[in-house]
């Protein structure tokens, strides 16, 4: 007997043989029909603060022999280790930010859910000068410590790539010292092959422009290089810069991007040629800055003569300094907070505006903000070295206590 297997023909089958003397019946053979999986529910996108556990759930019709979850991030698409049940639980962090989907499989086929995004809040960009070791390791002056693939003990950073170990150096080594602080990074050092990567994922504001500055050096003479790349969610390429430094000194490079997602990953990859064994490429002083963007402007007011008035304004990007102006042309000395108090006086009208100095130069009048900090993503960059002898000039963030200021306003 030949039949088509489907849900209607599934069941038990037997044959009965008979003649004039009697009959005989076979044992029952059971036809089990396997349906390929069909997705019933896909995981839902979620937003969570760093450190919070998040669960994704999916389901499918049909008998599923296996389930496997996958993560899409700056590394591409990869299976999540030991994630083989319909529910996946992860802790929100830089390495876990990205998009997740599940694949259900059985002998009849497979089915894939739609992807759900995990957006992680509160991930500040940290340790741009590579000074913080979370494993308690103390690197002696002039010494080093290897960062193996998968290591996470250098706070904020994840190590990857097909190359050899990346090294954390302390102080001056072979005549070249750190650009900033004491510790610095050495790729393909001590005879290891190129290809290693350092990556950090941090929280960004969609549409906000960011500027990444960093120092790249070369120990020796060759064609060493680092490629800096910014990725959005789902491995979206935002910007990339192929950086070839000068020999035996630090060279500053820059990467600019506009954020397209809640999380952005900054990846540094050793792209030196494999046939240049002697020189090493080095990295230090990574800083992420967001230029200020006006969020709220001060509101015009009419008050009774002699009364105090408070004007307030705000900007994203954590501006390093704030400066209030009167009538767009007169800088108000000491008015450097997010709000300013004024005292109404008869006979004069004016506009109190908020502005700043940007990179040390005034840029017009009105609401202007300085970006000298780290957009709340890391500590302010400490120094920019004049030369290899160690002379430095410092850019420090503005600040100070709140003050009240009186000036004429419209009455």
Secondary structure, 3 states (H helix, E strand, C coil): CCCCCCCCCCEEECCEEEECCEEEECCCEEECCCCCCEEEECCCCEEEECCCEEEEECEEECCCCEEEEEEEECCEEEECCCCCCCEEEEECCCCCCEEEEEEEEECCEEEECCCEEEEEECCCCCCCCCCCECCCCCCCCCCEEEECCCCCCECCCEEECCCCCEEEEECCECCECCCCCCEEEEECCCCCCCCCEEEEEEECCCCCEEEEEEEEEEECCCCCCEEEEEECHHHCEEEEEEECCCCCCEEEEEEEEECCCCEEEEEEEECCCCCCCCCEEEEEEEEEEECCEEEECCCCCCCCCCCEEEEECEEECCCCCCEEEECCCEECCCCCCCEEEEECCCCCCCCEEEECEECCEECCCCCCCCCCCCCCCCCCCCCEECCCCCCEECCCCCCCCCCCCCCCCCC
